[in-house]
Amino acid sequence: MTVPALVLIVDDEPAIRRLLRTCLQAEGYRTEEAVNGAGALARAGAADIVVLDLGLPDIDGLEVITRLRAVSQVPILVLSSRDAEGAKVTALDLGADDYVTKPFGIAELMARLRAALRHRLQQDNTPPVFRSGGLAVDLVRRIVTVDEREVHLSPREYDILTLLVAHAGKVLTHRFVLGRLWGASGDVQQLRVYVRQIRQKIEADPERPHYIRTETGVGYRLATDD
């Protein structure tokens, strides 16, 4: 099954973490938790969005935003009891995507979270839903369909496909894909295996692929309607 978005919950209050975990998982999100700023910085790289309390015991939340923005554009939704306008403006100026004040309503929080995911995609000039022929990739809900039939990808397969979507029409070299998704630990043969698996799931004829084109000896290109 397609993997849902991973939300990193950063809060030092166990009751808040428990409430957020329960509500987010009920909405279909995956969750991970951190109780301080150091944990947030260590785990944010794997998250699709960060829900961040500002009053952390080790590093102030505003400093966490600053450090995250130096290395990542992951959406950040601030959740804090600091309701002063100055705190909100500062957090947003530093790069937070939105700010919800405690106490909060779950419906509002979920709406803000979805909006933060959409806004980040729009800022990156990536449409929330990519379409090419019968292939559709919903980057907010993380759903892939071919001719309106849902296709279930593994997490790594989905990562490869969405990287191609982000650069649709452009040739991505093996080195680029490996560097973005595996770092120094990946190899070309491993990538080829995953691409072959994706083609088995999305192509009418995997031996003559329409969507994921091979540029021999170079890499791959995702076809567009253009």
N, CA and C atoms as a LAMMPS dump frame, in Angstrom:
ITEM: TIMESTEP
0
ITEM: NUMBER OF ATOMS
678
ITEM: BOX BOUNDS ff ff ff
-5.0000000000000000e+02 5.0000000000000000e+02
-5.0000000000000000e+02 5.0000000000000000e+02
-5.0000000000000000e+02 5.0000000000000000e+02
ITEM: ATOMS id mol type element x y z
1 1 1 N 0.852 -1.195 0
2 1 2 C 0 0 0
3 1 3 C 0.881 1.236 0
4 2 1 N 0.43 2.306 -0.688
5 2 2 C 1.208 3.53 -0.736
6 2 3 C 1.393 4.088 0.663
7 3 1 N 2.616 4.509 0.968
8 3 2 C 2.941 4.966 2.313
9 3 3 C 2.4 6.369 2.542
10 4 1 N 1.651 6.599 3.641
11 4 2 C 1.141 7.936 3.937
12 4 3 C 2.249 8.857 4.417
13 5 1 N 1.945 10.153 4.45
14 5 2 C 2.924 11.14 4.879
15 5 3 C 3.36 10.874 6.318
16 6 1 N 4.653 11.134 6.578
17 6 2 C 5.217 10.972 7.918
18 6 3 C 5.265 12.332 8.608
19 7 1 N 4.584 12.441 9.754
20 7 2 C 4.545 13.676 10.537
21 7 3 C 5.46 13.518 11.749
22 8 1 N 6.435 14.408 11.876
23 8 2 C 7.302 14.41 13.054
24 8 3 C 6.691 15.342 14.095
25 9 1 N 6.313 14.775 15.246
26 9 2 C 5.728 15.535 16.355
27 9 3 C 6.852 15.906 17.312
28 10 1 N 7.051 17.198 17.54
29 10 2 C 8.123 17.655 18.432
30 10 3 C 7.479 18.43 19.576
31 11 1 N 7.432 17.814 20.753
32 11 2 C 6.803 18.439 21.913
33 11 3 C 7.295 17.708 23.157
34 12 1 N 7.554 18.444 24.229
35 12 2 C 8.055 17.802 25.447
36 12 3 C 6.934 17.391 26.391
37 13 1 N 5.68 17.66 26.014
38 13 2 C 4.545 17.268 26.853
39 13 3 C 3.987 15.928 26.368
40 14 1 N 4.085 14.873 27.193
41 14 2 C 3.594 13.554 26.769
42 14 3 C 2.121 13.557 26.365
43 15 1 N 1.289 14.323 27.07
44 15 2 C -0.144 14.339 26.76
45 15 3 C -0.401 14.912 25.369
46 16 1 N 0.336 15.955 25.002
47 16 2 C 0.177 16.555 23.67
48 16 3 C 0.64 15.581 22.604
49 17 1 N 1.774 14.936 22.833
50 17 2 C 2.273 13.968 21.854
51 17 3 C 1.282 12.829 21.674
52 18 1 N 0.715 12.364 22.771
53 18 2 C -0.239 11.26 22.699
54 18 3 C -1.494 11.68 21.92
55 19 1 N -1.996 12.887 22.199
56 19 2 C -3.18 13.383 21.495
57 19 3 C -2.901 13.516 20.001
58 20 1 N -1.771 14.119 19.651
59 20 2 C -1.439 14.302 18.24
60 20 3 C -1.23 12.962 17.543
61 21 1 N -0.536 12.059 18.216
62 21 2 C -0.294 10.739 17.624
63 21 3 C -1.616 10.036 17.313
64 22 1 N -2.53 10.057 18.27
65 22 2 C -3.822 9.385 18.093
66 22 3 C -4.614 10.009 16.947
67 23 1 N -4.67 11.339 16.916
68 23 2 C -5.477 12.029 15.903
69 23 3 C -4.855 11.891 14.511
70 24 1 N -3.557 12.023 14.425
71 24 2 C -2.89 11.931 13.123
72 24 3 C -2.994 10.524 12.546
73 25 1 N -2.787 9.541 13.383
74 25 2 C -2.879 8.162 12.895
75 25 3 C -4.303 7.816 12.488
76 26 1 N -5.287 8.396 13.174
77 26 2 C -6.677 8.169 12.8
78 26 3 C -6.991 8.76 11.427
79 27 1 N -6.237 9.805 11.044
80 27 2 C -6.409 10.439 9.737
81 27 3 C -5.554 9.771 8.662
82 28 1 N -4.816 8.731 9.048
83 28 2 C -4.049 7.983 8.069
84 28 3 C -2.587 8.371 7.947
85 29 1 N -2.108 9.294 8.778
86 29 2 C -0.709 9.694 8.73
87 29 3 C 0.158 8.743 9.559
88 30 1 N 1.407 8.628 9.167
89 30 2 C 2.394 7.987 10.034
90 30 3 C 2.962 9.05 10.959
91 31 1 N 3.447 8.657 12.127
92 31 2 C 4.006 9.623 13.077
93 31 3 C 5.332 9.145 13.638
94 32 1 N 6.15 10.129 13.956
95 32 2 C 7.371 9.896 14.717
96 32 3 C 7.441 11.025 15.725
97 33 1 N 8.16 10.807 16.839
98 33 2 C 8.14 11.801 17.908
99 33 3 C 9.547 12.169 18.364
100 34 1 N 9.653 13.428 18.813
101 34 2 C 10.88 13.916 19.439
102 34 3 C 10.474 14.774 20.625
103 35 1 N 11.236 14.702 21.705
104 35 2 C 10.869 15.429 22.922
105 35 3 C 11.679 16.707 23.099
106 36 1 N 12.63 16.958 22.207
107 36 2 C 13.451 18.165 22.323
108 36 3 C 13.975 18.592 20.951
109 37 1 N 14.685 19.719 20.939
110 37 2 C 15.188 20.251 19.685
111 37 3 C 16.219 19.369 19.022
112 38 1 N 17.092 18.773 19.823
113 38 2 C 18.11 17.891 19.255
114 38 3 C 17.468 16.715 18.534
115 39 1 N 16.433 16.154 19.137
116 39 2 C 15.728 15.048 18.499
117 39 3 C 15.036 15.482 17.223
118 40 1 N 14.499 16.7 17.238
119 40 2 C 13.839 17.22 16.038
120 40 3 C 14.833 17.348 14.892
121 41 1 N 15.985 17.908 15.172
122 41 2 C 16.998 18.095 14.126
123 41 3 C 17.511 16.763 13.6
124 42 1 N 17.587 15.776 14.464
125 42 2 C 18.095 14.466 14.048
126 42 3 C 17.091 13.704 13.194
127 43 1 N 15.784 13.924 13.426
128 43 2 C 14.761 13.121 12.763
129 43 3 C 14.058 13.826 11.607
130 44 1 N 14.222 15.126 11.482
131 44 2 C 13.444 15.883 10.501
132 44 3 C 13.735 15.474 9.068
133 45 1 N 14.916 14.951 8.813
134 45 2 C 15.276 14.581 7.45
135 45 3 C 14.387 13.521 6.848
136 46 1 N 13.786 12.686 7.668
137 46 2 C 12.93 11.612 7.171
138 46 3 C 11.458 12.011 7.132
139 47 1 N 11.12 13.202 7.646
140 47 2 C 9.725 13.602 7.79
141 47 3 C 9.202 14.308 6.546
142 48 1 N 7.885 14.211 6.331
143 48 2 C 7.22 14.963 5.28
144 48 3 C 6.747 16.317 5.79
145 49 1 N 6.527 16.412 7.096
146 49 2 C 6.144 17.677 7.729
147 49 3 C 6.488 17.579 9.207
148 50 1 N 6.844 18.711 9.807
149 50 2 C 7.207 18.768 11.222
150 50 3 C 6.165 19.611 11.964
151 51 1 N 5.59 19.056 13.028
152 51 2 C 4.711 19.814 13.925
153 51 3 C 5.555 20.148 15.154
154 52 1 N 5.859 21.431 15.338
155 52 2 C 6.915 21.853 16.264
156 52 3 C 6.395 22.753 17.373
157 53 1 N 6.624 22.349 18.621
158 53 2 C 6.391 23.215 19.775
159 53 3 C 7.6 24.132 19.929
160 54 1 N 7.353 25.38 20.31
161 54 2 C 8.479 26.317 20.461
162 54 3 C 9.166 26.202 21.817
163 55 1 N 8.412 25.813 22.842
164 55 2 C 8.979 25.769 24.19
165 55 3 C 9.637 24.444 24.506
166 56 1 N 10.782 24.189 23.904
167 56 2 C 11.485 22.927 24.104
168 56 3 C 12.531 23.059 25.202
169 57 1 N 12.887 21.959 25.87
170 57 2 C 13.764 22.052 27.04
171 57 3 C 15.227 22.324 26.73
172 58 1 N 15.692 22.04 25.501
173 58 2 C 17.124 22.199 25.233
174 58 3 C 17.413 23.321 24.247
175 59 1 N 16.743 23.321 23.105
176 59 2 C 16.952 24.335 22.079
177 59 3 C 15.625 25.029 21.837
178 60 1 N 15.613 26.341 21.842
179 60 2 C 14.369 27.057 21.588
180 60 3 C 13.835 26.704 20.205
181 61 1 N 12.517 26.61 20.11
182 61 2 C 11.911 26.215 18.849
183 61 3 C 12.267 27.126 17.688
184 62 1 N 12.43 28.421 17.953
185 62 2 C 12.814 29.349 16.89
186 62 3 C 14.199 29.014 16.342
187 63 1 N 15.075 28.599 17.216
188 63 2 C 16.403 28.184 16.769
189 63 3 C 16.327 26.886 15.979
190 64 1 N 15.425 25.996 16.36
191 64 2 C 15.229 24.761 15.603
192 64 3 C 14.777 25.088 14.177
193 65 1 N 13.847 26.046 14.052
194 65 2 C 13.399 26.449 12.709
195 65 3 C 14.573 26.974 11.895
196 66 1 N 15.374 27.834 12.509
197 66 2 C 16.532 28.411 11.808
198 66 3 C 17.477 27.331 11.316
199 67 1 N 17.769 26.365 12.164
200 67 2 C 18.713 25.304 11.785
201 67 3 C 18.118 24.385 10.72
202 68 1 N 16.82 24.102 10.842
203 68 2 C 16.194 23.261 9.824
204 68 3 C 16.192 23.949 8.469
205 69 1 N 15.872 25.242 8.453
206 69 2 C 15.805 25.954 7.186
207 69 3 C 17.173 26.109 6.514
208 70 1 N 18.22 25.965 7.278
209 70 2 C 19.559 26.034 6.691
210 70 3 C 19.866 24.808 5.852
211 71 1 N 19.132 23.709 6.1
212 71 2 C 19.459 22.451 5.404
213 71 3 C 18.265 21.796 4.732
214 72 1 N 17.035 22.289 4.984
215 72 2 C 15.859 21.568 4.503
216 72 3 C 14.694 22.518 4.258
217 73 1 N 13.82 22.132 3.316
218 73 2 C 12.579 22.878 3.07
219 73 3 C 11.361 22.078 3.55
220 74 1 N 11.572 21.133 4.471
221 74 2 C 10.453 20.365 5.009
222 74 3 C 9.426 21.327 5.609
223 75 1 N 8.129 21.145 5.334
224 75 2 C 7.115 22.023 5.931
225 75 3 C 7.167 21.969 7.461
226 76 1 N 7.034 23.133 8.076
227 76 2 C 7.056 23.236 9.539
228 76 3 C 5.771 23.912 9.99
229 77 1 N 4.992 23.203 10.797
230 77 2 C 3.77 23.742 11.392
231 77 3 C 4.032 23.944 12.875
232 78 1 N 4.104 25.201 13.291
233 78 2 C 4.382 25.511 14.69
234 78 3 C 3.104 25.346 15.503
235 79 1 N 3.234 24.682 16.632
236 79 2 C 2.126 24.457 17.562
237 79 3 C 2.612 24.9 18.93
238 80 1 N 2.146 26.065 19.4
239 80 2 C 2.754 26.627 20.598
240 80 3 C 1.758 27.425 21.419
241 81 1 N 2.06 27.547 22.718
242 81 2 C 1.244 28.364 23.612
243 81 3 C 1.652 29.833 23.552
244 82 1 N 2.698 30.145 22.812
245 82 2 C 3.105 31.542 22.644
246 82 3 C 2.167 32.196 21.623
247 83 1 N 1.157 32.929 22.125
248 83 2 C 0.146 33.474 21.223
249 83 3 C 0.406 34.917 20.834
250 84 1 N 1.514 35.501 21.291
251 84 2 C 1.834 36.877 20.917
252 84 3 C 2.104 36.96 19.419
253 85 1 N 1.628 38.042 18.801
254 85 2 C 1.806 38.204 17.361
255 85 3 C 3.276 38.197 16.983
256 86 1 N 4.113 38.788 17.829
257 86 2 C 5.546 38.838 17.538
258 86 3 C 6.155 37.462 17.391
259 87 1 N 5.734 36.526 18.252
260 87 2 C 6.267 35.163 18.181
261 87 3 C 5.85 34.495 16.882
262 88 1 N 4.605 34.724 16.468
263 88 2 C 4.131 34.13 15.224
264 88 3 C 4.899 34.688 14.029
265 89 1 N 5.038 36.015 14.003
266 89 2 C 5.746 36.655 12.888
267 89 3 C 7.184 36.172 12.814
268 90 1 N 7.829 36.085 13.974
269 90 2 C 9.219 35.629 13.991
270 90 3 C 9.331 34.212 13.464
271 91 1 N 8.444 33.333 13.93
272 91 2 C 8.489 31.943 13.472
273 91 3 C 8.273 31.851 11.97
274 92 1 N 7.312 32.609 11.458
275 92 2 C 7.027 32.574 10.028
276 92 3 C 8.158 33.203 9.218
277 93 1 N 8.725 34.295 9.733
278 93 2 C 9.846 34.932 9.043
279 93 3 C 11.056 34.012 8.967
280 94 1 N 11.215 33.183 9.996
281 94 2 C 12.347 32.259 10.012
282 94 3 C 12.141 31.072 9.073
283 95 1 N 10.885 30.888 8.614
284 95 2 C 10.651 29.818 7.643
285 95 3 C 9.565 28.834 7.997
286 96 1 N 8.873 29.026 9.124
287 96 2 C 7.74 28.148 9.425
288 96 3 C 6.65 28.365 8.384
289 97 1 N 5.884 27.31 8.098
290 97 2 C 4.828 27.412 7.094
291 97 3 C 3.515 27.886 7.682
292 98 1 N 3.286 27.621 8.968
293 98 2 C 2.038 28.05 9.598
294 98 3 C 2.224 27.986 11.108
295 99 1 N 1.236 28.552 11.838
296 99 2 C 1.347 28.675 13.294
297 99 3 C -0.028 28.445 13.896
298 100 1 N -0.15 27.456 14.768
299 100 2 C -1.399 27.162 15.475
300 100 3 C -1.141 27.321 16.965
301 101 1 N -2.025 28.055 17.638
302 101 2 C -1.838 28.345 19.058
303 101 3 C -2.567 27.33 19.929
304 102 1 N -1.903 26.868 20.988
305 102 2 C -2.54 26.009 21.989
306 102 3 C -3.445 26.858 22.873
307 103 1 N -4.605 26.35 23.325
308 103 2 C -5.223 25.081 22.918
309 103 3 C -5.745 25.173 21.493
310 104 1 N -5.831 24.041 20.83
311 104 2 C -6.168 24.035 19.418
312 104 3 C -7.281 23.025 19.14
313 105 1 N -7.972 23.23 18.044
314 105 2 C -8.975 22.277 17.589
315 105 3 C -8.347 21.313 16.599
316 106 1 N -8.688 20.041 16.706
317 106 2 C -8.092 19.028 15.833
318 106 3 C -8.445 19.279 14.368
319 107 1 N -9.682 19.664 14.096
320 107 2 C -10.084 19.909 12.71
321 107 3 C -9.255 21.024 12.089
322 108 1 N -9.041 22.094 12.868
323 108 2 C -8.224 23.204 12.357
324 108 3 C -6.786 22.763 12.13
325 109 1 N -6.246 22.006 13.071
326 109 2 C -4.87 21.543 12.936
327 109 3 C -4.704 20.694 11.681
328 110 1 N -5.635 19.774 11.431
329 110 2 C -5.532 18.912 10.259
330 110 3 C -5.636 19.726 8.968
331 111 1 N -6.508 20.727 8.966
332 111 2 C -6.646 21.573 7.787
333 111 3 C -5.364 22.359 7.539
334 112 1 N -4.759 22.88 8.589
335 112 2 C -3.506 23.635 8.447
336 112 3 C -2.382 22.722 7.98
337 113 1 N -2.374 21.492 8.49
338 113 2 C -1.336 20.541 8.098
339 113 3 C -1.441 20.217 6.607
340 114 1 N -2.637 19.938 6.141
341 114 2 C -2.818 19.653 4.709
342 114 3 C -2.428 20.851 3.862
343 115 1 N -2.798 22.049 4.337
344 115 2 C -2.469 23.262 3.583
345 115 3 C -0.961 23.469 3.511
346 116 1 N -0.255 23.193 4.61
347 116 2 C 1.204 23.359 4.611
348 116 3 C 1.866 22.426 3.608
349 117 1 N 1.37 21.213 3.513
350 117 2 C 1.9 20.274 2.521
351 117 3 C 1.637 20.78 1.103
352 118 1 N 0.446 21.274 0.857
353 118 2 C 0.115 21.783 -0.482
354 118 3 C 0.929 23.023 -0.819
355 119 1 N 1.062 23.939 0.135
356 119 2 C 1.786 25.17 -0.13
357 119 3 C 3.241 24.899 -0.478
358 120 1 N 3.84 23.962 0.206
359 120 2 C 5.244 23.664 -0.078
360 120 3 C 5.393 23.119 -1.489
361 121 1 N 4.487 22.262 -1.893
362 121 2 C 4.532 21.725 -3.25
363 121 3 C 4.359 22.84 -4.274
364 122 1 N 3.457 23.79 -3.995
365 122 2 C 3.232 24.892 -4.921
366 122 3 C 4.447 25.805 -4.979
367 123 1 N 5.094 26.048 -3.85
368 123 2 C 6.288 26.882 -3.834
369 123 3 C 7.415 26.233 -4.623
370 124 1 N 7.436 24.928 -4.642
371 124 2 C 8.453 24.213 -5.41
372 124 3 C 8.058 24.071 -6.881
373 125 1 N 6.949 24.728 -7.272
374 125 2 C 6.449 24.651 -8.648
375 125 3 C 6.078 23.234 -9.052
376 126 1 N 5.715 22.439 -8.08
377 126 2 C 5.26 21.082 -8.352
378 126 3 C 3.766 21.019 -8.088
379 127 1 N 2.942 20.681 -9.081
380 127 2 C 1.501 20.623 -8.843
381 127 3 C 1.172 19.533 -7.842
382 128 1 N 0.125 19.74 -6.998
383 128 2 C -0.24 18.713 -6.011
384 128 3 C -0.531 17.362 -6.638
385 129 1 N -1.058 17.36 -7.871
386 129 2 C -1.297 16.106 -8.579
387 129 3 C -0.595 16.165 -9.927
388 130 1 N 0.362 15.284 -10.134
389 130 2 C 1.064 15.203 -11.419
390 130 3 C 0.318 14.223 -12.312
391 131 1 N 0.136 14.607 -13.585
392 131 2 C -0.539 13.727 -14.539
393 131 3 C 0.271 13.635 -15.818
394 132 1 N 0.355 12.441 -16.316
395 132 2 C 0.963 12.189 -17.63
396 132 3 C 0.224 11.004 -18.227
397 133 1 N -0.599 11.266 -19.263
398 133 2 C -1.411 10.187 -19.806
399 133 3 C -2.323 9.636 -18.73
400 134 1 N -2.31 8.329 -18.568
401 134 2 C -3.139 7.703 -17.548
402 134 3 C -2.515 7.653 -16.171
403 135 1 N -1.269 8.112 -16.041
404 135 2 C -0.573 8.095 -14.754
405 135 3 C -0.886 9.356 -13.962
406 136 1 N -1.265 9.19 -12.687
407 136 2 C -1.511 10.32 -11.793
408 136 3 C -0.807 10.05 -10.463
409 137 1 N -0.078 11.049 -9.981
410 137 2 C 0.614 10.941 -8.697
411 137 3 C 0.144 12.088 -7.816
412 138 1 N -0.641 11.764 -6.8
413 138 2 C -1.134 12.754 -5.848
414 138 3 C -0.068 12.923 -4.771
415 139 1 N 0.654 14.049 -4.821
416 139 2 C 1.8 14.254 -3.94
417 139 3 C 1.398 14.683 -2.538
418 140 1 N 0.15 15.056 -2.336
419 140 2 C -0.325 15.39 -0.993
420 140 3 C -0.8 14.142 -0.276
421 141 1 N -1.647 13.366 -0.963
422 141 2 C -2.19 12.153 -0.351
423 141 3 C -1.3 10.929 -0.573
424 142 1 N -0.258 11.091 -1.39
425 142 2 C 0.7 10.027 -1.674
426 142 3 C -0.012 8.803 -2.289
427 143 1 N -0.819 9.084 -3.292
428 143 2 C -1.557 8.028 -3.986
429 143 3 C -1.148 8.03 -5.45
430 144 1 N -0.842 6.857 -5.969
431 144 2 C -0.464 6.692 -7.372
432 144 3 C -1.554 5.881 -8.057
433 145 1 N -2.028 6.378 -9.204
434 145 2 C -3.029 5.646 -9.97
435 145 3 C -2.619 5.568 -11.431
436 146 1 N -3.038 4.503 -12.089
437 146 2 C -2.873 4.345 -13.53
438 146 3 C -4.245 4.014 -14.09
439 147 1 N -4.724 4.888 -14.975
440 147 2 C -6.074 4.733 -15.521
441 147 3 C -7.1 4.588 -14.403
442 148 1 N -6.933 5.428 -13.361
443 148 2 C -7.834 5.506 -12.202
444 148 3 C -7.791 4.263 -11.308
445 149 1 N -6.838 3.397 -11.53
446 149 2 C -6.65 2.225 -10.674
447 149 3 C -5.452 2.482 -9.758
448 150 1 N -5.665 2.373 -8.432
449 150 2 C -4.58 2.664 -7.501
450 150 3 C -3.475 1.624 -7.616
451 151 1 N -2.268 2.122 -7.597
452 151 2 C -1.076 1.28 -7.677
453 151 3 C -0.346 1.372 -6.345
454 152 1 N -0.01 0.233 -5.783
455 152 2 C 0.644 0.211 -4.471
456 152 3 C 2.157 0.076 -4.637
457 153 1 N 2.869 1.114 -4.221
458 153 2 C 4.321 1.143 -4.309
459 153 3 C 4.942 1.018 -2.921
460 154 1 N 6.129 0.44 -2.888
461 154 2 C 6.891 0.416 -1.633
462 154 3 C 7.407 1.832 -1.365
463 155 1 N 7.833 2.127 -0.128
464 155 2 C 8.361 3.463 0.162
465 155 3 C 9.494 3.873 -0.773
466 156 1 N 10.422 2.986 -1.06
467 156 2 C 11.544 3.336 -1.929
468 156 3 C 11.086 3.54 -3.362
469 157 1 N 10.165 2.713 -3.833
470 157 2 C 9.627 2.893 -5.175
471 157 3 C 8.932 4.249 -5.296
472 158 1 N 8.175 4.605 -4.264
473 158 2 C 7.477 5.894 -4.283
474 158 3 C 8.478 7.049 -4.288
475 159 1 N 9.538 6.934 -3.503
476 159 2 C 10.556 7.99 -3.467
477 159 3 C 11.181 8.199 -4.842
478 160 1 N 11.465 7.109 -5.532
479 160 2 C 12.056 7.214 -6.873
480 160 3 C 11.074 7.876 -7.825
481 161 1 N 9.829 7.437 -7.795
482 161 2 C 8.836 7.994 -8.713
483 161 3 C 8.616 9.479 -8.445
484 162 1 N 8.515 9.889 -7.195
485 162 2 C 8.268 11.299 -6.911
486 162 3 C 9.484 12.165 -7.232
487 163 1 N 10.677 11.618 -7.138
488 163 2 C 11.86 12.358 -7.567
489 163 3 C 11.802 12.593 -9.075
490 164 1 N 11.388 11.588 -9.817
491 164 2 C 11.205 11.749 -11.259
492 164 3 C 10.097 12.753 -11.556
493 165 1 N 9.012 12.723 -10.789
494 165 2 C 7.921 13.674 -10.972
495 165 3 C 8.408 15.107 -10.77
496 166 1 N 9.217 15.313 -9.747
497 166 2 C 9.727 16.661 -9.455
498 166 3 C 10.574 17.213 -10.592
499 167 1 N 11.116 16.319 -11.428
500 167 2 C 11.966 16.735 -12.546
501 167 3 C 11.417 16.171 -13.851
502 168 1 N 10.091 16.084 -13.957
503 168 2 C 9.467 15.449 -15.12
504 168 3 C 9.954 16.071 -16.42
505 169 1 N 10.271 15.2 -17.381
506 169 2 C 10.768 15.642 -18.664
507 169 3 C 12.269 15.82 -18.729
508 170 1 N 12.925 15.807 -17.598
509 170 2 C 14.375 16 -17.524
510 170 3 C 15.062 14.675 -17.245
511 171 1 N 16.211 14.472 -17.862
512 171 2 C 16.981 13.262 -17.594
513 171 3 C 17.671 13.387 -16.242
514 172 1 N 17.444 12.41 -15.388
515 172 2 C 18.119 12.352 -14.099
516 172 3 C 19.189 11.277 -14.172
517 173 1 N 20.412 11.646 -13.905
518 173 2 C 21.489 10.665 -13.975
519 173 3 C 21.392 9.68 -12.826
520 174 1 N 21.992 8.517 -13.03
521 174 2 C 22.036 7.539 -11.937
522 174 3 C 22.659 8.157 -10.691
523 175 1 N 23.719 8.921 -10.875
524 175 2 C 24.426 9.508 -9.728
525 175 3 C 23.513 10.457 -8.962
526 176 1 N 22.723 11.251 -9.702
527 176 2 C 21.82 12.199 -9.047
528 176 3 C 20.784 11.457 -8.207
529 177 1 N 20.149 10.451 -8.797
530 177 2 C 19.111 9.705 -8.072
531 177 3 C 19.706 8.997 -6.866
532 178 1 N 20.831 8.341 -7.06
533 178 2 C 21.463 7.628 -5.948
534 178 3 C 21.871 8.596 -4.849
535 179 1 N 22.418 9.742 -5.239
536 179 2 C 22.848 10.719 -4.245
537 179 3 C 21.701 11.276 -3.437
538 180 1 N 20.555 11.493 -4.089
539 180 2 C 19.403 12.039 -3.38
540 180 3 C 18.726 11.023 -2.479
541 181 1 N 18.708 9.754 -2.889
542 181 2 C 17.915 8.765 -2.16
543 181 3 C 18.737 7.775 -1.335
544 182 1 N 19.974 7.526 -1.723
545 182 2 C 20.793 6.55 -1.004
546 182 3 C 22.065 7.158 -0.408
547 183 1 N 22.511 8.267 -0.918
548 183 2 C 23.8 8.785 -0.494
549 183 3 C 24.91 7.919 -1.047
550 184 1 N 25.934 7.711 -0.253
551 184 2 C 27.085 6.937 -0.716
552 184 3 C 26.842 5.436 -0.705
553 185 1 N 25.714 5 -0.159
554 185 2 C 25.492 3.565 0.02
555 185 3 C 24.802 2.895 -1.172
556 186 1 N 24.32 3.673 -2.139
557 186 2 C 23.574 3.085 -3.247
558 186 3 C 24.459 2.659 -4.401
559 187 1 N 23.907 1.795 -5.262
560 187 2 C 24.621 1.414 -6.476
561 187 3 C 23.624 1.338 -7.624
562 188 1 N 24.138 1.444 -8.846
563 188 2 C 23.283 1.538 -10.025
564 188 3 C 22.42 0.292 -10.189
565 189 1 N 22.969 -0.871 -9.923
566 189 2 C 22.194 -2.098 -10.088
567 189 3 C 20.999 -2.116 -9.149
568 190 1 N 21.181 -1.649 -7.95
569 190 2 C 20.08 -1.562 -6.986
570 190 3 C 18.984 -0.635 -7.518
571 191 1 N 19.386 0.5 -8.089
572 191 2 C 18.425 1.433 -8.657
573 191 3 C 17.669 0.786 -9.814
574 192 1 N 18.369 0.067 -10.667
575 192 2 C 17.723 -0.576 -11.81
576 192 3 C 16.663 -1.58 -11.372
577 193 1 N 16.939 -2.291 -10.302
578 193 2 C 15.974 -3.259 -9.785
579 193 3 C 14.691 -2.545 -9.367
580 194 1 N 14.828 -1.435 -8.649
581 194 2 C 13.648 -0.693 -8.203
582 194 3 C 12.877 -0.112 -9.384
583 195 1 N 13.585 0.428 -10.369
584 195 2 C 12.9 0.986 -11.536
585 195 3 C 12.145 -0.109 -12.274
586 196 1 N 12.754 -1.284 -12.384
587 196 2 C 12.077 -2.401 -13.032
588 196 3 C 10.795 -2.761 -12.279
589 197 1 N 10.837 -2.726 -10.956
590 197 2 C 9.659 -3.04 -10.146
591 197 3 C 8.57 -1.992 -10.344
592 198 1 N 8.956 -0.719 -10.423
593 198 2 C 7.965 0.335 -10.651
594 198 3 C 7.306 0.139 -12.006
595 199 1 N 8.112 -0.167 -13.02
596 199 2 C 7.563 -0.373 -14.363
597 199 3 C 6.573 -1.536 -14.4
598 200 1 N 6.849 -2.564 -13.649
599 200 2 C 5.925 -3.701 -13.598
600 200 3 C 4.555 -3.26 -13.087
601 201 1 N 4.537 -2.2 -12.293
602 201 2 C 3.297 -1.76 -11.659
603 201 3 C 2.573 -0.656 -12.43
604 202 1 N 3.309 0.166 -13.193
605 202 2 C 2.654 1.323 -13.822
606 202 3 C 2.624 1.26 -15.347
607 203 1 N 3.428 0.398 -15.953
608 203 2 C 3.506 0.36 -17.413
609 203 3 C 2.603 -0.729 -17.98
610 204 1 N 1.954 -0.43 -19.11
611 204 2 C 1.171 -1.449 -19.813
612 204 3 C 2.077 -2.536 -20.351
613 205 1 N 3.261 -2.146 -20.819
614 205 2 C 4.268 -3.083 -21.299
615 205 3 C 5.604 -2.695 -20.676
616 206 1 N 5.968 -3.323 -19.567
617 206 2 C 7.21 -2.951 -18.866
618 206 3 C 8.463 -3.059 -19.729
619 207 1 N 8.425 -3.918 -20.766
620 207 2 C 9.59 -4.06 -21.628
621 207 3 C 9.707 -2.893 -22.614
622 208 1 N 8.608 -2.196 -22.828
623 208 2 C 8.6 -1.012 -23.698
624 208 3 C 7.926 0.12 -22.948
625 209 1 N 8.593 0.655 -21.947
626 209 2 C 7.971 1.619 -21.035
627 209 3 C 7.596 2.934 -21.708
628 210 1 N 6.442 3.428 -21.317
629 210 2 C 5.977 4.72 -21.815
630 210 3 C 6.313 5.837 -20.842
631 211 1 N 6.17 5.568 -19.543
632 211 2 C 6.328 6.633 -18.55
633 211 3 C 7.783 6.838 -18.134
634 212 1 N 8.42 5.799 -17.657
635 212 2 C 9.816 5.936 -17.205
636 212 3 C 10.729 5.486 -18.334
637 213 1 N 11.36 6.456 -18.994
638 213 2 C 12.216 6.175 -20.14
639 213 3 C 13.667 6.025 -19.685
640 214 1 N 14.36 5.089 -20.281
641 214 2 C 15.783 4.898 -19.994
642 214 3 C 16.624 5.702 -20.969
643 215 1 N 17.554 6.475 -20.445
644 215 2 C 18.575 7.119 -21.259
645 215 3 C 19.83 6.273 -21.069
646 216 1 N 20.128 5.443 -22.053
647 216 2 C 21.147 4.407 -21.915
648 216 3 C 22.471 4.951 -21.403
649 217 1 N 22.933 4.324 -20.329
650 217 2 C 24.206 4.698 -19.737
651 217 3 C 24.182 5.989 -18.952
652 218 1 N 23.026 6.649 -18.903
653 218 2 C 22.945 7.957 -18.236
654 218 3 C 22.01 7.912 -17.038
655 219 1 N 20.736 7.545 -17.289
656 219 2 C 19.771 7.55 -16.2
657 219 3 C 18.361 7.371 -16.715
658 220 1 N 17.418 8.141 -16.131
659 220 2 C 16.007 7.971 -16.454
660 220 3 C 15.326 9.322 -16.629
661 221 1 N 14.232 9.279 -17.373
662 221 2 C 13.419 10.478 -17.601
663 221 3 C 11.957 10.084 -17.514
664 222 1 N 11.167 10.891 -16.79
665 222 2 C 9.729 10.638 -16.698
666 222 3 C 9.038 11.414 -17.813
667 223 1 N 8.286 10.693 -18.642
668 223 2 C 7.608 11.315 -19.779
669 223 3 C 6.5 12.238 -19.309
670 224 1 N 6.289 13.303 -20.054
671 224 2 C 5.176 14.228 -19.805
672 224 3 C 4.251 14.209 -20.999
673 225 1 N 3.146 14.916 -20.857
674 225 2 C 2.182 14.999 -21.968
675 225 3 C 2.631 15.927 -23.065
676 226 1 N 3.659 16.758 -22.781
677 226 2 C 4.105 17.742 -23.767
678 226 3 C 4.763 17.075 -24.963
